Amino acid sequence: MMKDFKLHSVAAQFGIELDESKLHDAMYDIYLTYEVYKRLTF
């Protein structure tokens, strides 16, 4: 169970490696969102 639905929490739940120094950077947020999307749809 996830503690919240923040992007980094969701990405971690899907096993996506996170770079903590890039969190909240707009382009990195787009990248993480796309990686989550791919795991949901493919």
DSSP file (Angstrom, degrees, kcal/mol; ACC not computed):
  #  RESIDUE AA STRUCTURE BP1 BP2  ACC     N-H-->O    O-->H-N    N-H-->O    O-->H-N    TCO  KAPPA ALPHA  PHI   PSI    X-CA   Y-CA   Z-CA
    1    1 A M              0   0    0      0, 0.0     2,-0.3     0, 0.0     3,-0.0   0.000 360.0 360.0 360.0 139.5    0.0    0.0    0.0
    2    2 A M        -     0   0    0      1,-0.1     3,-0.1     3,-0.0     8,-0.0  -0.632 360.0-142.8 -87.2 144.6    1.2    3.5   -0.9
    3    3 A K  S    S-     0   0    0     -2,-0.3     2,-0.3     1,-0.1    -1,-0.1   0.778  82.4 -12.6 -75.3 -26.4    1.4    6.1    1.8
    4    4 A D        -     0   0    0      2,-0.1    -1,-0.1    -3,-0.0     0, 0.0  -0.927  65.7-110.0-158.9 179.3    0.3    8.8   -0.7
    5    5 A F        +     0   0    0     -2,-0.3     2,-0.1    -3,-0.1    -3,-0.0  -0.038  60.4 140.6-113.1  30.7   -0.2    9.4   -4.4
    6    6 A K     >  -     0   0    0      1,-0.1     4,-2.5     4,-0.0     3,-0.5  -0.417  65.5-110.5 -68.2 150.9    2.7   11.8   -5.0
    7    7 A L  H  > S+     0   0    0      1,-0.3     4,-2.7     2,-0.2     5,-0.2   0.878 117.4  49.9 -54.2 -44.0    4.5   11.1   -8.2
    8    8 A H  H  > S+     0   0    0      1,-0.2     4,-2.1     2,-0.2    -1,-0.3   0.856 111.0  50.3 -67.4 -32.0    7.7    9.9   -6.6
    9    9 A S  H  > S+     0   0    0     -3,-0.5     4,-2.0     2,-0.2    -2,-0.2   0.916 112.8  45.8 -68.9 -43.1    5.7    7.5   -4.4
   10   10 A V  H  X S+     0   0    0     -4,-2.5     4,-1.5     2,-0.2    -2,-0.2   0.929 113.1  50.0 -65.2 -45.5    3.8    6.1   -7.4
   11   11 A A  H  <>S+     0   0    0     -4,-2.7     5,-2.5    -5,-0.2     3,-0.4   0.918 110.5  49.8 -60.2 -43.8    6.9    5.8   -9.4
   12   12 A A  H ><5S+     0   0    0     -4,-2.1     3,-1.6     1,-0.2    -1,-0.2   0.889 105.7  57.2 -62.5 -38.7    8.7    3.9   -6.6
   13   13 A Q  H 3<5S+     0   0    0     -4,-2.0    -1,-0.2     1,-0.3    -2,-0.2   0.839 106.9  49.3 -60.5 -33.9    5.7    1.6   -6.3
   14   14 A F  T 3<5S-     0   0    0     -4,-1.5    -1,-0.3    -3,-0.4    -2,-0.2   0.401 121.8-108.9 -86.4   1.9    6.2    0.6   -9.9
   15   15 A G  T < 5 +     0   0    0     -3,-1.6     2,-0.4     1,-0.3    -3,-0.2   0.700  63.4 155.9  81.0  20.0    9.9    0.0   -9.4
   16   16 A I      < -     0   0    0     -5,-2.5    -1,-0.3    -6,-0.2     2,-0.2  -0.681  46.9-118.7 -82.0 128.4   11.1    3.1  -11.3
   17   17 A E        -     0   0    0     -2,-0.4     2,-0.4     1,-0.0    -1,-0.1  -0.472  32.0-148.8 -68.3 132.8   14.5    4.2  -10.2
   18   18 A L        -     0   0    0     -2,-0.2     2,-0.7    -6,-0.0     3,-0.1  -0.823  15.3-150.8-108.5 142.7   14.4    7.7   -8.8
   19   19 A D    >>  -     0   0    0     -2,-0.4     3,-2.2     1,-0.1     4,-0.5  -0.910  13.3-161.5-106.3 100.4   17.0   10.5   -8.8
   20   20 A E  G >4 S+     0   0    0     -2,-0.7     3,-0.8     1,-0.3    -1,-0.1   0.775  85.9  62.0 -55.8 -29.8   16.1   12.4   -5.6
   21   21 A S  G 34 S+     0   0    0      1,-0.2    -1,-0.3    -3,-0.1    -3,-0.0   0.690 104.8  48.0 -72.6 -16.3   18.1   15.4   -6.8
   22   22 A K  G X4 S+     0   0    0     -3,-2.2     3,-2.1     6,-0.1    -1,-0.2   0.475  78.2 126.7-102.3  -3.6   15.8   15.8   -9.8
   23   23 A L  T << S+     0   0    0     -3,-0.8     3,-0.1    -4,-0.5    -3,-0.0  -0.291  76.8  19.6 -58.5 139.6   12.4   15.6   -8.1
   24   24 A H  T 3  S+     0   0    0      1,-0.3     2,-0.4     2,-0.1    -1,-0.3   0.446  87.9 130.9  76.0   4.6   10.1   18.5   -8.8
   25   25 A D    <>  -     0   0    0     -3,-2.1     4,-2.6     1,-0.1    -1,-0.3  -0.762  62.9-131.0 -80.0 132.8   12.1   19.4  -11.9
   26   26 A A  H  > S+     0   0    0     -2,-0.4     4,-2.0     1,-0.2     5,-0.1   0.890 103.8  45.8 -57.7 -45.8    9.5   19.8  -14.7
   27   27 A M  H  > S+     0   0    0      1,-0.2     4,-2.1     2,-0.2    -1,-0.2   0.869 113.4  49.9 -67.9 -34.9   11.2   17.7  -17.3
   28   28 A Y  H  > S+     0   0    0     -6,-0.2     4,-2.8     2,-0.2    -2,-0.2   0.877 108.0  53.8 -70.4 -36.7   11.9   15.0  -14.7
   29   29 A D  H  X S+     0   0    0     -4,-2.6     4,-2.5     2,-0.2    -2,-0.2   0.901 108.9  49.4 -61.7 -40.3    8.3   15.0  -13.7
   30   30 A I  H  X S+     0   0    0     -4,-2.0     4,-2.5    -5,-0.2    -2,-0.2   0.926 111.0  49.8 -63.3 -44.8    7.3   14.5  -17.3
   31   31 A Y  H  X S+     0   0    0     -4,-2.1     4,-2.4     2,-0.2    -2,-0.2   0.940 112.8  45.9 -59.2 -48.8    9.7   11.6  -17.6
   32   32 A L  H  X S+     0   0    0     -4,-2.8     4,-2.4     1,-0.2    -1,-0.2   0.904 111.5  52.3 -63.3 -41.0    8.4    9.9  -14.4
   33   33 A T  H  X S+     0   0    0     -4,-2.5     4,-2.6     1,-0.2    -1,-0.2   0.915 110.7  47.9 -61.2 -43.1    4.8   10.4  -15.5
   34   34 A Y  H  X S+     0   0    0     -4,-2.5     4,-2.7     2,-0.2    -1,-0.2   0.898 109.8  52.2 -65.1 -40.5    5.6    8.8  -18.8
   35   35 A E  H  X S+     0   0    0     -4,-2.4     4,-1.6     2,-0.2    -2,-0.2   0.899 111.7  46.5 -63.6 -40.0    7.3    5.9  -17.1
   36   36 A V  H  X S+     0   0    0     -4,-2.4     4,-1.5     2,-0.2    -2,-0.2   0.932 111.5  52.5 -65.1 -45.0    4.3    5.3  -14.9
   37   37 A Y  H  X S+     0   0    0     -4,-2.6     4,-1.9     1,-0.2     3,-0.4   0.913 106.6  52.8 -55.9 -45.8    2.0    5.6  -17.9
   38   38 A K  H  X S+     0   0    0     -4,-2.7     4,-2.3     1,-0.2    -1,-0.2   0.892 108.4  50.1 -60.0 -39.8    4.0    3.0  -19.8
   39   39 A R  H  < S+     0   0    0     -4,-1.6    -1,-0.2     1,-0.2    -2,-0.2   0.778 112.4  47.9 -71.5 -24.8    3.7    0.5  -16.9
   40   40 A L  H  < S+     0   0    0     -4,-1.5    -1,-0.2    -3,-0.4    -2,-0.2   0.778 122.8  30.4 -82.2 -27.9   -0.1    1.1  -16.7
   41   41 A T  H  <        0   0    0     -4,-1.9    -2,-0.2    -5,-0.2    -3,-0.2   0.668 360.0 360.0-110.8 -19.2   -0.8    0.7  -20.4
   42   42 A F     <        0   0    0     -4,-2.3    -3,-0.1    -5,-0.2    -2,-0.1   0.451 360.0 360.0-101.0 360.0    1.8   -1.7  -21.9
